[in-house]
Amino acid sequence: MEYKVKDKSLAPRGRLQIEWAEKHMPVLMLIRERFSKDKPLKGIRVGAVLHVTKETAVLVKTLKASGAEVYLAASNPLSTQDEVAAALVEEGIHVYAWRGQTSDEYYWCIRQVAEAEPHVVIDDGADLHAMLHKEYEDIARRIKGGTEETTTGVVRLRALEREGKLLYPVIAVNDAYTKYLFDNRYGTGQSTIDGILRATNILLAGKKVVVAGYGWVGRGIAMRARGMGARVIVTEVDPIRALEAVMDGFDVMPMKEAVKIGEVFITATGNKDVITREHFMLMKDGVVLANAGHFNVEISVKDLEEIAVSKREIRPYVTEYKLPNGKRLYLLAEGRLVNLVAAEGHPSEVMDMSFANQALSVEYIVKNPRQQPRVYRVPREIDENVARLKLKTMNIEIDELTPEQKKYLESWSLGT
Ligand SMILES: NC(=O)c1ccc[n+]([C@@H]2O[C@H](COP(=O)([O-])OP(=O)(O)OC[C@H]3O[C@@H](n4cnc5c(N)ncnc54)[C@H](O)[C@@H]3O)[C@@H](O)[C@H]2O)c1
């Protein structure tokens, strides 16, 4: 079997990590139970590009249990948990991933997945989708369908669809309610703070924390930072979201004002050049810079490299840049996803829902072939089913509509 990981002897540690995640992902484990019996993916080759974490391991083991052959590469050069990658090789997964890849190595790994000629593809950030469309059109045309895990990937796929160039149907898993309302908000909210604290061990109470972007990720981070006693400032470009942030009780101002005040900056926009040269020069001494958005383009590392007079690593994932004005700025995780690089990514409990959507969407693609090549939402039944199962595993019951209530809600003629 073909694979490439850092060190296969790490597998026993990886197996324990995966076991720990399985214990906290009951919905996906219920799906695995059904998949193991019904084998809905028998004979299907799945190509996946995801952060190679213990939670991803639970997903790919579930796909394998359903009869699929799985090829897996990392969706970020710094996020792979090497012990998990090793354990997955022992499970018979074709893994091409290790922590600390160069850009060339990163794309080489994704290429191995593309060249496996998958029937179904799962991606996080759309680098696999993009490679298939740019370089492997013949293979892409034979793909039954794909899924996409994150906001940035969905944005890229919608652009491909708008240009009429999308070659296979894609389910935007990110846009399921049981994904973004929980994973983007509570998952990233908690794990981003976790990453910043593990990297720096700074006290958040009383700190002025600037969060760029008040989308699902940004609001989760802002909420959790406030919960730890930080004074949170939000920057936005969307007037509606800016207004939400104001009414949620945050200070809102342009970045060029926030840079004079902030002590910790966290970007979560999915956009580029949110913090650039002009901002760095106005910042206070000792500022911490972290990114939670998908790519390492939100904080301009290029600008920082260019203007800095010196640079050194202070502790793992903390790089100090000295500016010409004598001030020192501390960039975490090279400007890449701080929660995955400096911590372990989202807690298993939220990935339980995101990856339940992934598993059920892959099954849906296989059972519903020949859809038009468009970007689709996760079918409502799947989304609701995931929520229902999650509540069940949390031992929480809810009310049900009576037939009279159902009728009332569907009629227009009944008033006071
Ligand atoms: N770290 C993780 O584990 C993780 C998890 C989920 C999503 N993500 C990524 O986080 C990013 C944000 O995702 P989301 O779901 O919150 O998206 P979203 O579209 O809900 O929110 C992004 C927000 O950023 C704002 N924005 C855009 N440009 C801006 C700028 N220059 N300055 C200030 N605000 C700006 C937008 O108006 C929007 O409100 C994406 O790249 C997504 O892929 C990361």
The ligand as a Gaussian input file, in Angstrom:
#p B3LYP/6-31G(d) Opt

LIG

0 1
 N       -9.696000      28.123000      11.904000
 C      -10.614000      27.234000      11.592000
 O      -10.591000      26.101000      12.046000
 C      -11.735000      27.647000      10.696000
 C      -13.002000      27.047000      10.833000
 C      -14.038000      27.477000       9.998000
 C      -13.797000      28.468000       9.047000
 N      -12.533000      28.995000       8.925000
 C      -12.211000      30.067000       7.958000
 O      -12.409000      31.307000       8.607000
 C      -12.721000      32.315000       7.639000
 C      -14.020000      33.011000       8.018000
 O      -15.091000      32.084000       7.975000
 P      -16.589000      32.503000       8.371000
 O      -17.403000      31.274000       8.290000
 O      -16.604000      33.331000       9.598000
 O      -16.934000      33.454000       7.097000
 P      -18.024000      34.585000       7.010000
 O      -18.208000      34.878000       5.556000
 O      -19.226000      34.235000       7.841000
 O      -17.331000      35.856000       7.732000
 C      -16.258000      36.583000       7.234000
 C      -16.479000      38.038000       7.649000
 O      -15.295000      38.783000       7.378000
 C      -15.687000      40.062000       6.895000
 N      -14.589000      40.671000       6.159000
 C      -14.160000      40.429000       4.873000
 N      -13.109000      41.208000       4.575000
 C      -12.841000      41.953000       5.678000
 C      -11.872000      42.939000       5.999000
 N      -10.958000      43.326000       5.094000
 N      -11.896000      43.490000       7.240000
 C      -12.817000      43.126000       8.141000
 N      -13.764000      42.191000       7.905000
 C      -13.779000      41.626000       6.693000
 C      -16.921000      39.769000       6.042000
 O      -17.700000      40.950000       5.881000
 C      -17.633000      38.708000       6.874000
 O      -18.554000      39.263000       7.801000
 C      -12.753000      31.561000       6.309000
 O      -11.493000      31.640000       5.701000
 C      -13.045000      30.151000       6.718000
 O      -12.671000      29.220000       5.722000
 C      -11.516000      28.618000       9.744000

